[in-house]
Amino acid sequence: MRETSNPYMSILYSKYNKLALTKKELCKELGFSLRTLNTRISQNMDIPSYIKGKGTNSKVLFPIDAIADYLMIQRLINDGACHA
């Protein structure tokens, strides 16, 4: 696991004890449905970076460092630290 000052990284790693989460696990962490996640993936909007295997029905995995970065950015936006 990389060194980071992002608290979400250690929280996610401690909780799941792995470096990437499935769609279902990500939905649980972000608080939305699998259908919403699939829509966001297909529209390439407002989701953490992910890795998709090759093939039609390949698995999609979300590295916890990308999730941690996404959560930190969302927190900054919600706290008003970033202004567009």
N, C-alpha and C positions, 0 to 999 in steps of 0.2 A: 504494500500500500504506500502511495506517495506521501511525502510530508506535506501538510497543508494546515492553514489556519482556519479552514472552513469546518465548523463544528458538525455539519451534516455528514461529512465524510466518515468520521469516526462513529457517529450514531448509526448510520446505515450499515457500516461494516460490522459493528457489534451486534446489531439486530439480526442480520441475515448471514453473517460469516461467509460471504462470498463477494466477488468483485463486480458482478452484474446481476440485475434483476429482470424477471420476466415481465410481460405486460400486466399480468394479474397483480404481481407484487407492486409494480409501479402505480397502478390504479389505487391500490390500498394506501400508498404513501401520499399520493397527490389528491385523493378524495374525489375521484370521478370514475365514471363507469368505463368498462372495456369498450363499449360502443363509442363513447366520446374520444377515448384514446385512439381507436381505429380511424375515426374521422380526422382527428388531428394529424395522424401519420399520413393519411392519404392526401391531406391538404397541406402537409408540411408546415404546420403552424403551431407555435407555442408548446413545444415539448422538448425534453432533453435530447441530446444527441443519442443515436442508437446504432446498433450493429445488426444488419439483416443478413442471414445466411443466403446462399444461392439456392434457387429453386422456387417453385410456385408457392408451396406451403412451408417455407422455411421459417425457423424461429427468429424472433426479434428479441434482442437483449439490450438492456440499458445499463451501461457501465455506471457504477455508483459515483465515480468522480464527476461524470456528466450530470447525474441527478443532483449531487451536492451543489454543483455550480448553479444549476437551474434554480434550486430552492433558495440559494443565497441571493440570486438576482431577483427572484420573486419577492423575497423578504425586503430587499432594498426598495423595490418599486412600491410595495405596499406601505412601507414606512415613510415614503415620500422623499427618499434620498436621491432618486433619479428623476429628472424632469426631462420629458421629450421636447 
